[in-house]
């Protein structure tokens, strides 16, 4: 009795969820039945995508709902086609089909889940091939086991195998490849633990529709309509192969829109294809459209890797160009960007000034308070300097406690900026103490014929001359020469 008391609340709690899964599965099955172009062969089989996604996320907990769905679909088939089988025969056939269907996709989902669980990091380039291979093999297993189950229950003659196994397989495979990612995206909103499995893909629902996205989607569906209508009008089988060219506009969507919108576009594209083929009676070209759906969807999912790689490369580039401690430009990145700014300034005949800033007595801070306080001091300094600079002015770390600034100003304005920086820095205190900070700055102007290397040598010389005198001051080569 205690076990029964625990079980009943569990069933009551998850009952609506299982009922929703059954209703969704049957709705998708009815959709596929409307697009059946041969016995047991639809252009695509959407329930296979839902089964795979449910088994991947819920595991064995999805089995009762899926098996019940398969059995109800079997009874529905009997009603639709007036087969007049007995209830016992239908129960046996439905159970056999349900076990075959769920076993194939259950093993595939378990294999994919286990493989992903062993990955140290799941990326799009890892996820997509694993998903596609698993989807193809699971659909093939579901086809062969489904045919065997129907043959054993007398609903299918074994000699019909050669006629239906390929369209059955491709239809199931199209259903998994096209729809499973969309179902996983929807489930990821409910199951947060699923997100790491998605290889960094962002399936968050957009806050509002995009006019540009709707335009791209309508273009894809419009071109698809042109191809299918032309196929129906000309009755030329070769026209159907134009479907493969529709990869181009769909890849435009994949490359420029979010993962969710891309998956939604592929699903709507497949649905529209199936409806056109069924509505126009393009039975002779069904296999061509089936393969086109699989190829387009596969290309789309590999296309997911392009925005992911672009974002990853941007992130790596940002990490390479930024100092890991302070967040300002590294020495190399500073000079790379300074070369570009200098070239533009020469073209416009605009003045530039280079500043070399060195903290005073930084070694004493490290020796007295430790390197952790020294790091915090550098971060505090950089935060203050960045808050002082105008947009477009460069700030980078040369090394240690020495920094570089490139200002779009002449020498006089640069010296004023330098004085202002020193005033701001003098108000700072070593973190955790009342010890004030100070810095010495060397300034050099870049003349029309100067190079960055030459300006740096002059600014560095000015810094050394200032340090030989008193610290916490600004110096420049021309002032030193006049002195």
C-alpha positions as CSV (number, residue, x, y, z in Angstrom):
1,X,0.0,0.0,0.0
2,X,2.7,2.6,0.7
3,X,4.2,1.9,-2.8
4,X,0.7,2.3,-4.3
5,X,0.2,5.6,-2.5
6,X,3.5,6.9,-3.9
7,X,2.6,5.7,-7.4
8,X,-0.8,7.3,-7.6
9,X,0.4,10.9,-7.0
10,X,3.1,10.3,-9.5
11,X,0.6,9.2,-12.2
12,X,-1.7,12.1,-11.3
13,X,1.2,14.6,-11.5
14,X,2.5,13.4,-14.9
15,X,-0.9,12.3,-16.4
16,X,-1.6,15.6,-18.3
17,X,1.9,15.5,-19.7
18,X,1.5,11.9,-21.0
19,X,-1.9,12.7,-22.4
20,X,-0.5,15.7,-24.2
21,X,2.2,13.5,-25.7
22,X,-0.4,11.0,-26.9
23,X,-2.6,13.7,-28.5
24,X,0.4,15.3,-30.2
25,X,1.6,12.0,-31.5
26,X,-1.8,11.1,-32.9
27,X,-2.2,14.5,-34.5
28,X,1.1,14.1,-36.2
29,X,0.3,10.6,-37.3
30,X,-3.0,11.8,-38.9
31,X,-1.0,14.4,-40.7
32,X,1.3,11.8,-42.1
33,X,-1.6,9.5,-43.1
34,X,-3.0,12.3,-45.2
35,X,0.2,12.4,-47.1
36,X,0.5,8.7,-47.7
37,X,1.5,8.0,-51.3
38,X,1.7,4.2,-50.8
39,X,0.6,1.7,-48.1
40,X,2.6,2.4,-45.0
41,X,4.7,5.0,-46.8
42,X,4.2,8.8,-46.3
43,X,6.3,11.6,-47.8
44,X,7.5,12.1,-44.3
45,X,6.5,10.6,-40.9
46,X,6.3,13.4,-38.2
47,X,5.5,11.0,-35.3
48,X,9.0,9.5,-35.6
49,X,10.5,12.9,-34.8
50,X,8.3,13.3,-31.7
51,X,9.1,9.7,-30.6
52,X,12.8,10.2,-30.9
53,X,12.8,13.6,-29.1
54,X,10.5,12.2,-26.3
55,X,12.7,9.2,-25.7
56,X,15.8,11.3,-25.8
57,X,14.5,13.6,-23.1
58,X,12.2,11.4,-21.0
59,X,13.8,8.0,-21.5
60,X,11.7,5.0,-20.5
61,X,9.0,7.3,-19.0
62,X,7.9,8.1,-22.6
63,X,7.3,4.4,-23.5
64,X,3.7,4.0,-22.2
65,X,2.5,7.1,-24.0
66,X,4.2,6.2,-27.3
67,X,3.0,2.5,-27.2
68,X,-0.5,3.6,-26.5
69,X,-0.3,6.1,-29.4
70,X,0.9,3.4,-31.8
71,X,-2.0,1.1,-30.7
72,X,-4.6,3.8,-31.1
73,X,-3.2,4.6,-34.5
74,X,-3.6,1.0,-35.5
75,X,-7.3,1.1,-34.5
76,X,-7.6,4.3,-36.5
77,X,-6.1,2.7,-39.6
78,X,-8.7,-0.1,-39.4
79,X,-11.5,2.6,-39.3
80,X,-10.0,4.7,-42.1
81,X,-9.4,1.8,-44.5
82,X,-12.4,-0.4,-43.5
83,X,-10.1,-3.4,-42.8
84,X,-12.6,-4.9,-40.4
85,X,-10.1,-6.7,-38.2
86,X,-11.0,-8.1,-34.8
87,X,-10.2,-6.2,-31.7
88,X,-7.7,-9.0,-30.7
89,X,-5.9,-8.7,-34.1
90,X,-5.7,-4.9,-33.8
91,X,-4.4,-5.1,-30.3
92,X,-1.7,-7.6,-31.3
93,X,-0.8,-5.5,-34.4
94,X,-0.7,-2.2,-32.5
95,X,1.4,-3.7,-29.7
96,X,3.8,-5.2,-32.2
97,X,4.1,-1.9,-34.1
98,X,4.5,0.1,-30.9
99,X,7.2,-2.2,-29.6
100,X,9.1,-2.1,-32.9
101,X,8.8,1.6,-33.2
102,X,9.7,2.5,-29.6
103,X,12.5,-0.1,-29.5
104,X,14.3,1.3,-32.6
105,X,14.0,4.9,-31.5
106,X,14.6,4.1,-27.9
107,X,17.9,2.4,-28.6
108,X,18.9,5.3,-30.9
109,X,18.0,7.9,-28.3
110,X,19.8,6.0,-25.6
111,X,22.9,5.7,-27.8
112,X,22.9,9.4,-28.6
113,X,22.3,10.4,-25.0
114,X,25.1,8.1,-23.8
115,X,27.6,9.3,-26.4
116,X,26.8,13.0,-25.7
117,X,27.1,12.3,-21.9
118,X,30.7,11.1,-22.4
119,X,31.7,14.3,-24.3
120,X,33.8,16.8,-22.3
121,X,32.3,19.6,-24.4
122,X,29.4,19.3,-26.8
123,X,29.7,21.6,-29.8
124,X,27.6,22.0,-32.9
125,X,30.2,20.1,-35.0
126,X,30.0,17.2,-32.6
127,X,26.3,17.2,-32.1
128,X,25.1,17.4,-35.8
129,X,27.0,14.4,-37.2
130,X,26.1,12.2,-34.2
131,X,22.4,13.2,-34.5
132,X,22.3,12.6,-38.2
133,X,23.9,9.2,-38.1
134,X,21.7,8.1,-35.2
135,X,18.6,9.4,-36.9
136,X,19.4,7.5,-40.1
137,X,20.2,4.2,-38.3
138,X,17.2,4.5,-36.0
139,X,14.8,5.2,-38.9
140,X,16.2,2.2,-40.8
141,X,15.8,0.0,-37.7
142,X,12.3,1.3,-37.2
143,X,11.4,0.5,-40.8
144,X,12.8,-3.1,-40.8
145,X,11.3,-3.9,-37.4
146,X,8.0,-2.3,-38.3
147,X,7.8,-4.3,-41.5
148,X,8.6,-7.5,-39.6
149,X,5.9,-6.7,-37.0
150,X,3.3,-6.1,-39.7
151,X,4.3,-9.3,-41.6
152,X,4.1,-11.4,-38.4
153,X,0.6,-10.0,-37.6
154,X,-0.6,-10.6,-41.2
155,X,-1.0,-7.0,-42.2
156,X,1.8,-7.1,-44.7
157,X,3.0,-9.7,-47.1
158,X,6.8,-10.2,-47.1
159,X,6.9,-10.0,-50.8
160,X,5.9,-6.3,-50.6
161,X,9.1,-5.5,-48.7
162,X,11.1,-4.4,-51.8
163,X,8.3,-2.0,-52.7
164,X,7.9,-0.2,-49.4
165,X,11.1,-0.4,-47.3
166,X,12.9,2.4,-49.0
167,X,10.1,5.0,-49.0
168,X,9.2,3.9,-45.4
169,X,12.8,4.5,-44.3
170,X,13.2,7.8,-46.0
171,X,9.8,9.0,-44.7
172,X,10.8,8.1,-41.1
173,X,14.2,9.6,-41.5
174,X,12.8,12.8,-42.9
175,X,10.5,13.0,-39.9
176,X,13.3,12.6,-37.4
177,X,15.8,14.8,-39.1
178,X,13.4,17.6,-39.8
179,X,11.3,17.7,-36.7
180,X,13.3,16.1,-33.8
181,X,15.5,19.3,-33.4
182,X,12.4,21.5,-33.3
183,X,10.8,19.3,-30.7
184,X,14.0,19.3,-28.7
185,X,14.1,23.0,-28.9
186,X,10.6,23.2,-27.5
187,X,11.4,20.7,-24.8
188,X,14.5,22.7,-23.8
189,X,12.3,25.5,-22.7
190,X,10.7,23.1,-20.2
191,X,13.7,21.0,-19.3
192,X,16.7,23.3,-18.6
193,X,19.0,20.3,-18.3
194,X,18.6,19.7,-22.0
195,X,20.3,22.9,-23.1
196,X,23.9,21.6,-22.7
197,X,23.0,18.8,-25.1
198,X,22.2,21.3,-27.9
199,X,25.9,22.0,-28.6
200,X,25.7,25.7,-27.9
201,X,22.7,26.4,-30.2
202,X,20.4,29.1,-28.9
203,X,16.8,27.9,-29.2
204,X,15.4,30.7,-27.2
205,X,12.0,31.9,-28.5
206,X,12.4,35.4,-30.0
207,X,10.6,38.2,-28.2
208,X,8.9,39.4,-31.4
209,X,8.6,38.3,-35.0
210,X,11.1,39.7,-37.5
211,X,9.8,41.2,-40.7
212,X,13.1,40.2,-42.4
213,X,12.7,36.6,-41.2
214,X,9.1,36.4,-42.4
215,X,10.2,37.7,-45.7
216,X,12.9,35.1,-46.1
217,X,10.5,32.3,-45.1
218,X,7.8,33.5,-47.5
219,X,10.5,33.6,-50.3
220,X,11.5,29.9,-49.5
221,X,7.9,28.8,-49.5
222,X,7.0,30.7,-52.6
223,X,9.9,29.2,-54.6
224,X,8.8,25.8,-53.3
225,X,5.3,26.4,-54.5
226,X,6.6,27.4,-58.0
227,X,8.6,24.1,-58.2
228,X,5.7,21.9,-57.2
229,X,3.2,23.7,-59.4
230,X,5.6,23.5,-62.4
231,X,6.0,19.8,-61.7
232,X,2.3,19.2,-61.7
233,X,1.8,21.3,-64.8
234,X,4.5,19.9,-66.9
235,X,4.3,16.3,-65.7
236,X,8.0,16.1,-66.2
237,X,9.9,14.1,-63.5
238,X,13.0,16.2,-64.0
239,X,11.3,19.3,-62.8
240,X,11.1,17.9,-59.2
241,X,14.9,17.9,-59.0
242,X,14.7,21.7,-58.9
243,X,13.9,21.2,-55.2
244,X,17.5,20.7,-54.5
245,X,18.3,24.2,-55.6
246,X,16.1,25.5,-52.7
247,X,19.0,24.7,-50.4
248,X,20.3,28.2,-51.3
249,X,17.5,30.3,-49.9
250,X,17.1,28.0,-46.9
251,X,20.8,28.3,-46.1
252,X,20.4,32.0,-46.3
253,X,17.9,31.7,-43.4
254,X,20.2,29.3,-41.5
255,X,23.2,31.7,-41.8
256,X,21.3,34.8,-40.8
257,X,18.7,33.7,-38.3
258,X,18.7,32.1,-34.9
259,X,18.7,28.3,-34.5
260,X,15.1,28.2,-33.5
261,X,13.9,30.2,-36.5
262,X,16.1,28.0,-38.8
263,X,14.6,24.8,-37.4
264,X,11.1,26.3,-37.6
265,X,11.8,27.2,-41.3
266,X,12.9,23.7,-42.1
267,X,9.8,22.2,-40.5
268,X,7.4,24.5,-42.3
269,X,9.3,23.9,-45.6
270,X,8.9,20.1,-45.1
271,X,5.2,20.5,-44.2
272,X,4.5,22.7,-47.2
273,X,6.3,20.2,-49.5
274,X,4.3,17.3,-48.1
275,X,1.0,19.2,-48.5
276,X,1.8,20.3,-52.1
277,X,2.8,16.7,-53.1
278,X,-0.3,15.2,-51.6
279,X,-2.6,18.0,-52.9
280,X,-1.2,18.0,-56.5
281,X,-0.9,14.2,-56.6
282,X,2.8,14.1,-57.4
283,X,3.1,10.5,-56.4
284,X,5.5,9.6,-59.1
285,X,8.1,12.1,-57.8
286,X,7.5,11.3,-54.1
287,X,11.0,9.7,-53.6
288,X,12.7,12.8,-55.2
289,X,10.9,15.1,-52.7
290,X,11.7,12.7,-49.8
291,X,15.4,12.8,-50.6
292,X,15.3,16.5,-51.2
293,X,13.8,17.1,-47.7
294,X,16.5,14.9,-46.1
295,X,19.3,16.6,-48.0
296,X,18.0,20.1,-47.4
297,X,17.5,19.5,-43.7
298,X,20.9,17.8,-43.3
299,X,22.6,20.8,-45.0
300,X,20.7,23.2,-42.8
301,X,21.9,21.5,-39.6
302,X,25.5,21.5,-40.8
303,X,24.9,25.1,-41.6
304,X,24.1,25.7,-37.9
305,X,27.9,25.2,-37.4
306,X,28.7,28.3,-39.4
307,X,27.1,30.9,-37.0
308,X,28.4,28.9,-34.1
309,X,31.9,28.8,-35.5
310,X,31.7,32.5,-36.3
311,X,30.7,33.4,-32.8
312,X,33.4,31.1,-31.4
313,X,36.1,32.6,-33.6
314,X,34.9,36.1,-32.6
315,X,35.1,35.0,-28.9
316,X,38.6,33.6,-29.4
317,X,39.7,36.7,-31.3
318,X,38.4,38.8,-28.5
319,X,40.3,36.7,-25.9
320,X,43.5,36.9,-28.0
321,X,43.2,40.7,-28.3
322,X,42.4,41.4,-24.7
323,X,44.6,41.2,-21.7
324,X,43.3,38.5,-19.5
325,X,43.7,40.5,-16.2
326,X,42.7,44.0,-17.1
327,X,40.5,43.5,-20.2
328,X,42.4,46.2,-22.2
329,X,44.1,45.5,-25.5
330,X,47.2,43.3,-25.5
331,X,50.5,44.8,-26.8
332,X,50.1,43.1,-30.1
333,X,46.4,44.0,-30.6
334,X,47.1,47.6,-29.6
335,X,49.8,48.1,-32.2
336,X,47.7,46.2,-34.9
337,X,44.8,48.6,-34.3
338,X,47.1,51.6,-33.9
339,X,48.5,50.9,-37.4
340,X,45.0,51.1,-38.8
341,X,44.2,54.3,-36.9
342,X,47.5,55.9,-37.9
343,X,46.9,55.1,-41.6
344,X,43.4,56.7,-41.5
345,X,44.8,59.7,-39.6
346,X,47.5,60.2,-42.3
347,X,44.9,60.1,-45.0
348,X,42.8,62.8,-43.3
349,X,45.9,64.7,-42.1
350,X,44.7,64.4,-38.5
351,X,47.0,64.6,-35.5
352,X,47.7,61.7,-33.2
353,X,49.6,61.4,-29.9
354,X,51.0,58.3,-28.2
355,X,51.3,58.1,-24.4
356,X,53.3,55.6,-22.4
357,X,52.0,55.3,-18.8
358,X,53.9,53.6,-16.0
359,X,52.7,53.2,-12.5
360,X,55.1,54.5,-9.8
361,X,56.5,52.1,-7.3
362,X,54.4,49.2,-8.4
363,X,57.0,46.7,-7.3
364,X,56.6,48.0,-3.7
365,X,52.9,47.3,-3.9
366,X,53.5,43.7,-4.9
367,X,56.2,43.3,-2.2
368,X,54.2,44.9,0.6
369,X,50.7,43.7,-0.1
370,X,51.1,40.7,-2.4
371,X,50.4,40.0,-6.0
372,X,46.7,39.7,-5.6
373,X,46.5,43.3,-4.4
374,X,48.9,44.3,-7.2
375,X,46.5,42.7,-9.7
376,X,43.5,44.5,-8.2
377,X,45.5,47.8,-8.4
378,X,46.1,47.3,-12.1
379,X,42.4,46.5,-12.7
380,X,41.5,49.7,-10.7
381,X,43.9,51.8,-12.8
382,X,42.6,50.5,-16.1
383,X,39.0,51.0,-15.1
384,X,39.8,54.6,-14.2
385,X,41.7,55.3,-17.5
386,X,39.0,53.7,-19.6
387,X,36.4,55.9,-17.9
388,X,38.4,59.0,-18.8
389,X,39.1,58.3,-22.5
390,X,36.8,59.3,-25.3
391,X,35.3,56.7,-27.7
392,X,37.8,55.6,-30.4
393,X,40.9,56.2,-28.3
394,X,43.0,53.2,-27.8
395,X,44.3,51.8,-24.5
396,X,46.5,48.8,-24.1
397,X,48.8,47.0,-21.8
398,X,52.4,47.0,-22.9
399,X,53.6,44.7,-20.2
400,X,53.7,44.6,-16.4
401,X,52.6,48.0,-15.0
402,X,53.2,49.8,-18.3
403,X,50.4,50.9,-20.6
404,X,50.0,52.6,-24.0
405,X,47.4,55.2,-25.1
406,X,46.8,56.5,-28.7
407,X,44.8,59.7,-28.8
408,X,43.3,61.5,-31.7
409,X,44.7,64.9,-30.6
410,X,47.8,67.1,-31.0
411,X,50.6,67.3,-28.5
412,X,49.0,70.1,-26.4
413,X,45.7,68.3,-26.0
414,X,47.5,65.1,-25.3
415,X,49.4,66.7,-22.4
416,X,46.1,68.1,-21.0
417,X,44.7,64.6,-21.2
418,X,47.8,63.2,-19.5
419,X,47.5,65.8,-16.7
420,X,43.9,64.9,-16.2
421,X,44.7,61.2,-16.1
422,X,47.4,61.8,-13.4
423,X,44.9,63.7,-11.3
424,X,42.3,60.9,-11.6
425,X,44.9,58.3,-10.7
426,X,46.2,60.3,-7.7
427,X,42.7,60.1,-6.2
428,X,42.9,56.3,-6.2
429,X,44.1,54.2,-3.3
430,X,45.8,50.8,-3.3
431,X,42.8,48.4,-2.6
432,X,42.5,47.7,1.2
433,X,44.9,50.6,2.1
434,X,45.1,54.4,2.2
435,X,48.2,54.3,0.1
436,X,47.8,56.7,-2.9
437,X,48.6,55.7,-6.5
438,X,50.5,57.7,-9.0
439,X,51.8,57.3,-12.5
440,X,54.4,58.8,-14.8
441,X,53.5,59.5,-18.4
442,X,55.6,60.1,-21.5
443,X,54.0,61.8,-24.5
444,X,55.0,62.0,-28.2
445,X,53.1,63.4,-31.2
446,X,53.0,61.4,-34.5
447,X,54.1,63.8,-37.3
448,X,53.1,63.2,-40.9
449,X,56.3,61.2,-41.6
450,X,56.5,59.4,-38.3
451,X,56.0,55.8,-37.7
452,X,54.5,54.2,-34.6
453,X,57.8,52.7,-33.7
454,X,59.5,56.1,-33.8
455,X,56.8,57.7,-31.8
456,X,57.0,54.9,-29.2
457,X,60.7,55.4,-28.8
458,X,60.2,59.2,-28.3
459,X,57.4,58.6,-25.8
460,X,59.4,55.9,-23.9
461,X,62.4,58.2,-23.8
462,X,60.2,61.0,-22.4
463,X,58.9,58.6,-19.7
464,X,62.5,57.6,-18.7
465,X,63.5,61.2,-18.4
466,X,60.5,62.0,-16.3
467,X,61.3,59.1,-14.0
468,X,64.9,60.2,-13.6
469,X,63.5,63.5,-12.3
470,X,60.5,63.3,-10.1
471,X,57.8,60.8,-10.6
472,X,54.0,61.4,-11.0
473,X,54.6,63.8,-13.9
474,X,54.3,64.1,-17.7
475,X,57.1,64.6,-20.0
476,X,57.6,64.8,-23.8
477,X,60.7,64.8,-25.9
478,X,60.4,68.4,-27.2
479,X,59.9,69.7,-23.6
480,X,62.9,67.7,-22.4
481,X,65.0,69.1,-25.3
482,X,64.0,72.6,-24.5
483,X,64.8,72.1,-20.8
